Amino acid sequence: MLQFEQISKRFGGLHVLQDVAFTVPEGGIFGLIGPNGAGKTTVFNLVTGLLRPTSGSIRFAGQQLNGIAPHRITERGIARTFQNIRVFKEMTLLENVMVGMHDHLDYGFAALLIKSRRFRDAEASARLRALELLSWFKLDGKAQQLADSLSYGEQRKLEFARALATRPKLLLLDEPVAGMNPAEKTELMAEILNIKQRGFSIFMIEHDMRFVMGLCDRVAVLNFGRIIAEGAPDDIRSNPQVIEAYLGKEDA
C-alpha cells in the first residue's frame, strides 16, 4: 500500500534519513519504532506532504506522493493523528468529526448560502456518519459536549474518529499512547484492534515497545536515520542490533 524507496532527507548538512526503504502492506498494522531522534516523525511528515524528500520516492497505492500538497494526500486516502492531541476544543464532539468530512460533502457554496435541500440532506447524512464513528469509541453519548470537557484518553479517541471521517485507506498513528497511563493504553489497544477489524490499514510510530509488539503484524526499526531491522515482532524483539539501539552496546 505504501512504499518508501531509498528515501533520504537532509536539513542542510544534517542527514535525518538515509536510504530508507520499507513497504507497508494493505491490511493489518505496521509499526515503525526507534529511539528518540531516530527520524520517525520525519517519516510521517514526508508521507503526509509536510516535508519533501531530498531523494528517493514515496508511493501510495502505486501513485507517486512526492511533491503533492498535504490536502491532496488526504484526498487520496491517508489520514493522520499527532503525538500532541489536536482537537478543536471549543467545538462539540459531533462538530469535530464532521470537520473531517468536508471534502466529501456533496454541495457547493451556493447550496450552503441558501440552505438548499441538497445541503440539508448532505448535512443530515454527515451527522449520522459522525455519530456512527463516535459510537465506535463509545463517545456518541457525549456528541453535543465540547471537546474540552473530555479526558485525555477520550480526546485521543475523538482524534481517531475525526481521522476516520476522512475515509482513509491508510491511518497513520503518531505515538498514540504518548502521555497515557497503563489502563488507558490497554483500552486504546483494544480500540486500535477494532479499527483494524473494520478493514482499515494502520501505520504506527511509537516508543512503547510492549504496546507495539502487542499490536503490530510487522515492525521496522529506525536508528540514526537508517532501517536496521524489519520483521515479525518476535524477530525484532530478539534482534541484537535492536537491543543495542535501545539499551546501548555495553548493556546489550
C-alpha positions as CSV (number, residue, x, y, z in Angstrom):
1,M,0.0,0.0,0.0
2,L,2.8,2.4,1.0
3,Q,6.3,2.2,-0.4
4,F,9.4,4.0,0.7
5,E,12.0,3.7,-2.0
6,Q,15.5,4.7,-0.9
7,I,14.3,7.9,0.8
8,S,16.8,10.4,2.2
9,K,16.1,13.7,3.9
10,R,18.7,16.3,4.7
11,F,18.3,19.6,6.5
12,G,21.5,21.4,5.5
13,G,24.4,19.2,6.5
14,L,22.2,17.1,8.8
15,H,21.2,13.7,7.3
16,V,17.9,12.8,9.1
17,L,17.1,9.8,6.9
18,Q,19.4,7.9,4.7
19,D,18.3,5.4,2.0
20,V,15.2,4.3,4.0
21,A,13.2,1.6,2.3
22,F,10.3,-0.4,3.5
23,T,6.7,-1.4,2.5
24,V,3.5,-1.0,4.5
25,P,1.2,-3.8,3.3
26,E,-2.5,-3.4,2.8
27,G,-4.5,-4.7,5.9
28,G,-3.1,-5.2,9.4
29,I,-0.9,-2.9,11.5
30,F,2.7,-1.9,10.6
31,G,4.9,-0.4,13.2
32,L,7.9,1.9,12.9
33,I,10.0,2.1,16.1
34,G,13.3,3.6,17.2
35,P,15.0,5.6,19.9
36,N,14.4,9.4,20.3
37,G,15.8,11.3,17.3
38,A,15.8,8.3,15.0
39,G,13.8,10.1,12.4
40,K,10.3,8.5,12.9
41,T,8.3,11.7,12.8
42,T,10.2,12.9,9.7
43,V,8.9,9.7,8.0
44,F,5.3,10.7,8.8
45,N,5.9,14.3,7.7
46,L,7.2,13.0,4.4
47,V,4.2,10.7,3.9
48,T,1.7,13.5,4.6
49,G,3.4,16.1,2.4
50,L,4.6,18.4,5.2
51,L,8.1,17.7,4.1
52,R,9.6,16.7,0.7
53,P,12.3,14.0,0.4
54,T,15.8,15.1,-0.7
55,S,16.0,11.9,-2.8
56,G,14.0,8.8,-3.3
57,S,10.4,8.0,-4.0
58,I,7.2,7.5,-1.9
59,R,4.3,5.7,-3.5
60,F,0.8,5.1,-2.2
61,A,-1.3,2.5,-4.0
62,G,1.1,2.7,-6.8
63,Q,0.9,6.5,-7.2
64,Q,3.8,9.0,-6.6
65,L,3.4,11.2,-3.5
66,N,6.5,13.3,-3.9
67,G,5.6,17.0,-4.2
68,I,1.8,16.6,-3.6
69,A,0.1,19.0,-1.2
70,P,-1.0,17.7,2.1
71,H,-4.7,18.1,1.5
72,R,-4.4,16.3,-1.8
73,I,-2.7,13.4,0.0
74,T,-5.6,13.3,2.4
75,E,-8.0,13.1,-0.5
76,R,-6.1,10.1,-1.9
77,G,-6.8,8.3,1.4
78,I,-4.2,8.9,4.0
79,A,-5.2,10.3,7.4
80,R,-3.0,11.1,10.4
81,T,-3.2,11.7,14.1
82,F,-0.5,13.6,16.0
83,Q,1.6,12.9,19.1
84,N,0.2,16.1,20.7
85,I,-3.5,15.8,20.5
86,R,-5.1,18.3,18.1
87,V,-8.8,18.5,18.5
88,F,-11.0,21.7,18.3
89,K,-11.7,22.1,22.0
90,E,-14.2,24.9,21.5
91,M,-16.3,22.7,19.2
92,T,-18.6,19.8,20.1
93,L,-17.5,16.2,19.5
94,L,-20.0,16.0,16.7
95,E,-18.6,19.1,15.0
96,N,-15.1,17.9,15.4
97,V,-15.9,14.7,13.5
98,M,-17.9,16.5,10.8
99,V,-14.9,18.7,10.1
100,G,-13.1,15.6,8.8
101,M,-15.9,15.1,6.3
102,H,-15.7,18.4,4.5
103,D,-14.1,17.1,1.4
104,H,-16.8,14.5,1.0
105,L,-19.9,16.7,1.5
106,D,-21.8,16.9,-1.8
107,Y,-22.9,20.5,-2.0
108,G,-21.4,23.8,-3.2
109,F,-21.1,27.3,-1.7
110,A,-24.4,28.4,-3.2
111,A,-26.3,25.5,-1.6
112,L,-24.7,26.4,1.7
113,L,-25.9,30.0,1.4
114,I,-29.5,29.2,0.7
115,K,-29.6,26.1,2.8
116,S,-30.9,24.1,-0.1
117,R,-32.4,20.6,0.1
118,R,-29.1,19.2,-1.2
119,F,-27.3,21.0,1.6
120,R,-29.7,19.7,4.3
121,D,-29.6,16.1,3.0
122,A,-25.8,16.1,2.9
123,E,-25.5,17.6,6.5
124,A,-28.0,15.1,7.8
125,S,-26.0,12.2,6.3
126,A,-22.8,13.6,7.6
127,R,-24.3,13.9,11.1
128,L,-25.4,10.3,11.1
129,R,-22.0,9.1,9.9
130,A,-20.3,11.3,12.6
131,L,-22.5,9.7,15.3
132,E,-21.7,6.3,14.0
133,L,-17.9,7.0,14.2
134,L,-18.3,8.4,17.7
135,S,-20.2,5.2,18.7
136,W,-17.2,3.1,17.7
137,F,-15.3,4.7,20.5
138,K,-18.3,4.9,22.9
139,L,-18.4,8.7,22.6
140,D,-21.8,9.1,20.9
141,G,-23.4,9.9,24.3
142,K,-21.2,13.0,24.6
143,A,-21.7,14.1,21.0
144,Q,-23.0,17.6,22.0
145,Q,-20.4,18.2,24.6
146,L,-17.4,20.4,24.0
147,A,-14.2,18.5,23.2
148,D,-12.5,20.4,26.0
149,S,-14.7,18.5,28.5
150,L,-13.1,15.2,27.6
151,S,-10.4,13.3,29.4
152,Y,-7.0,13.0,27.8
153,G,-7.8,9.4,26.6
154,E,-11.2,10.4,25.3
155,Q,-9.7,13.3,23.3
156,R,-7.3,10.8,21.7
157,K,-10.3,8.6,20.7
158,L,-12.0,11.7,19.3
159,E,-9.0,12.4,17.2
160,F,-9.2,8.9,15.8
161,A,-12.9,9.4,14.9
162,R,-12.1,12.6,13.1
163,A,-9.3,11.0,11.1
164,L,-11.6,8.1,10.1
165,A,-14.2,10.6,9.0
166,T,-11.9,11.5,6.0
167,R,-12.5,7.9,4.7
168,P,-8.8,6.9,4.8
169,K,-7.4,3.8,3.2
170,L,-4.4,4.2,5.5
171,L,-4.4,5.6,9.0
172,L,-1.2,7.0,10.4
173,L,-0.9,7.0,14.2
174,D,1.9,9.2,15.6
175,E,2.7,7.8,19.1
176,P,-0.9,7.2,20.0
177,V,-0.3,6.3,23.7
178,A,2.1,9.2,24.5
179,G,1.2,10.6,27.9
180,M,-1.2,7.8,28.8
181,N,-1.4,5.6,31.9
182,P,-1.3,1.8,31.7
183,A,-5.1,1.5,31.9
184,E,-5.6,4.0,29.1
185,K,-3.0,2.2,26.9
186,T,-4.8,-1.1,27.3
187,E,-8.1,0.5,26.4
188,L,-6.6,2.2,23.4
189,M,-5.0,-1.0,22.2
190,A,-8.5,-2.6,22.0
191,E,-9.8,0.4,20.1
192,I,-6.9,0.2,17.5
193,L,-7.6,-3.5,17.0
194,N,-11.3,-2.7,16.4
195,I,-10.2,-0.2,13.7
196,K,-8.1,-2.9,12.1
197,Q,-11.0,-5.4,12.2
198,R,-13.2,-2.9,10.4
199,G,-10.9,-3.2,7.4
200,F,-8.6,-0.2,7.9
201,S,-4.8,-0.4,7.3
202,I,-2.7,1.2,10.1
203,F,0.8,2.5,10.1
204,M,2.1,3.4,13.6
205,I,5.1,5.0,15.1
206,E,5.5,4.5,18.9
207,H,8.1,4.4,21.7
208,D,6.3,1.9,23.9
209,M,7.8,-1.4,22.8
210,R,5.2,-3.5,24.7
211,F,2.4,-1.7,23.0
212,V,3.9,-2.1,19.5
213,M,4.7,-5.7,20.0
214,G,1.2,-6.5,21.2
215,L,-0.4,-4.8,18.2
216,C,1.7,-4.9,15.1
217,D,1.8,-7.6,12.5
218,R,5.1,-6.4,11.2
219,V,7.7,-3.9,12.6
220,A,10.6,-1.9,11.1
221,V,13.3,-0.3,13.3
222,L,14.8,3.1,12.6
223,N,18.1,4.2,14.2
224,F,20.1,7.3,13.3
225,G,18.1,7.6,10.1
226,R,18.6,4.1,8.8
227,I,16.4,1.0,8.9
228,I,18.4,-1.6,10.9
229,A,15.8,-4.4,11.1
230,E,12.4,-5.4,9.8
231,G,10.2,-8.4,10.5
232,A,7.7,-10.0,12.8
233,P,7.5,-8.7,16.4
234,D,9.2,-11.8,17.8
235,D,12.1,-11.4,15.4
236,I,12.5,-7.8,16.2
237,R,12.4,-8.4,20.0
238,S,15.4,-10.7,19.9
239,N,17.4,-8.8,17.2
240,P,20.9,-7.9,18.6
241,Q,21.0,-4.6,16.7
242,V,17.7,-3.5,18.0
243,I,18.6,-4.4,21.6
244,E,21.8,-2.4,21.2
245,A,20.0,0.6,19.7
246,Y,17.7,0.8,22.7
247,L,20.0,-0.3,25.5
248,G,23.4,0.7,24.3
249,K,26.3,-1.5,23.5
250,E,27.5,-2.4,27.0
251,D,24.0,-3.3,28.3
252,A,23.2,-5.2,25.1
